[in-house]
Every structure is written in C-alpha cells, then in structure tokens.
Amino acid sequence: MTNHPTHEESTARELAAALRREAHGAPTGPPPVEAVVRAGRARLARRRAAAGATVLAVLAAPALLSLWPASPGPARPSPAASAPSPPAPVPRLHTVAPHEPVPVAGDLRLALLPEGRQNYVLAGPETFAAALESARSEHMGTSIRPRSISGGHASSAADGVHRVHGAWRLPEPPDRIELTAGGRTVEADLYTLPGEPGWGVYLVDARSLPRFTSYTVTAYDAAGRPFDTLEAGA
C-alpha cells in the first residue's frame, strides 16, 4: 500500500526545493531563507483555509436540506372525514297546522282541532272529511284532566291490536310517551298545534310488534319524569 504525504510533509519538501532553487540561482550572498519560508507558510495557510471551507460546505449541506421544503406526498384522507356520520335521531314531536290531515299508521289521517278541548280526528280517507266537519261543529274532545293522558286502540281478528293512540295534556310537550306490549317498548309519535296549546296527541303503529292482548302506556314530562300511566287490554 502506498502512503501519501501529509500537508506538512508536502510543504516541507516544497520549502526545501525552493531553498535549493534560490541557492543555485543566486549569484552572491546567502540564500533568501526568510522570504522563502514566508512564502511557503502563506501557501500552507491558503491550503488550510481552502480545506476548512470545504469542510464547512459539507457540514452546511444537511442543514440546507433540512430547511428545504419537502415535496408533498399523496394526500391521505383524514380518519375523521372518512368515518360515516351517525344517523340522525328520528324526530318524535311533530307540530301540525290546525285541521291539517296528517298521514299516519298506514292509510289513516290525523288532524288536531283548536276547537273544543283535546279535540282530534283519526279516520281513513273515505270518512276523514265527514269526521273532521263533525268534530269542528260539535266542538268534541276528550277534555282530560291536567298532567294526564287518554288512551284507545284499534284491533282486528287477523292482526290483533294494530294501533294505540290518545291525547296528552301538559303545559309543555312531553319528553316521550312509551308503549310497552308483547315484551317490547317503543316510543309513540307526538303531535301538537303551533304555539303553546298545552295538549297534543300520541300514536303508535303497533303492526310491527308481536301480537299482544294487553299493553301499558307511560308518559314522561319534559324533565323525564313519569306523569301518567295507562294500562289496558284488547
């Protein structure tokens, strides 16, 4: 293996060679040793400065690379954005206009009347108009006591009980009204008039429930406390 001379060895050789050249070329007097030494030292200083600048450039390269903005990669979807949003809760309280026929429980129509007290009509399309006119003219209604509910149901030999309905009377709409039957509990749909009528109607389409012959209706006020319970049999 060949050993390369160091910077100091190369400089010493150059100094020696320069002294010899100066000695042979000078006509008289001693050789200019000091001048040659100064010149050699100046060359050595320039070499060291150049080597130091090279080292600084190499050290500065990673820093410059870290400051350079990285090229953006392919966009990745955010987990929060790609996650499906939960289904919105089904509204149970419906505000309806007076006398408005609202389709409920199959082909039935429901209407709430401002005339009378807790006055409403529930009928099929063939008899709805006549039932509504009769309720408007006679000012019929259930006239239940405050903080209470009324109840009724319709049934058939083939289906058993297929709907449960009634009126509720409360200063504010109930939190919920539940029907418990056939080992299951379901929430009723609630209907009220605009403003603050202090009453409304609840209705459960029970055709999806197992066949039952008795049931319980429990009404909860706005604070979630039970305010009335009704038990009935088919």
Buried (B, 14 or more C-beta within 10 A) or exposed (E): EEEEEEEEEBBBEBBEEBBEEBEEEEEEEEBBEEEBEEBBEEBBEEEEEEEEEEEEEEEEEEEEEEEEEEEEEEEEEEEEEEEEEEEEEEEBEBBBEEBEBBEBBEEBBBBBBEBBBBBBBBBEEEEBEEBBEEBBEEEBBBEBEEEBBBBEBBBEEEEBBBBBBBBBBBEEBBBBBBBBBBEEEBEBBBBBBEEEBBBBBBBBBBEEBEEBEEBBBBBBBEEEEEBBEBEBEB
